[in-house]
Amino acid sequence: MLKAFTFENNGRTYNCRVEEPRGSRTQAWWWFDVSEDGQRYAPFEATEDDTEPGVQERVMAYYDHLLVRRAEPPQQRQHWARRTKPATTEGAAVDGAAAPASGGDSAPAATEVASDD
């Protein structure tokens, strides 16, 4: 397994290292941090076949994609309590009520109840 290493790209310094499993994790993961970014990232699991150039390429691709996502405008979402209700089609049930009969009469149909008398 590779030891920790540092590399530079596009004016940024990347510090990469493998952290062994602890707690509930069962696999070792590659962790990295970048100069001028206070966050650490663990984008993929470490394997015996990892090479320094391969890890560098994957780390740069991951971080470049992250920067693109951060630069995008935020996606507008509605608060869960203010979501618009989906439009209903004509004749569809509204709020769980049965749709009116097709005879055009909006009054509910009378039902007969048989009695044992």
Buried (B, 14 or more C-beta within 10 A) or exposed (E): EBEEEEBEEEEBEBBBBBBEEEEEEEEBBBBBBBEEBEEEBEBEEBEEEBEEEEBBEBBBEBBEEBEEEEEEEEEEEEEEEEEEEEEEEEEEEEEEEEEEEEEEEEEEEEEEEEEEE
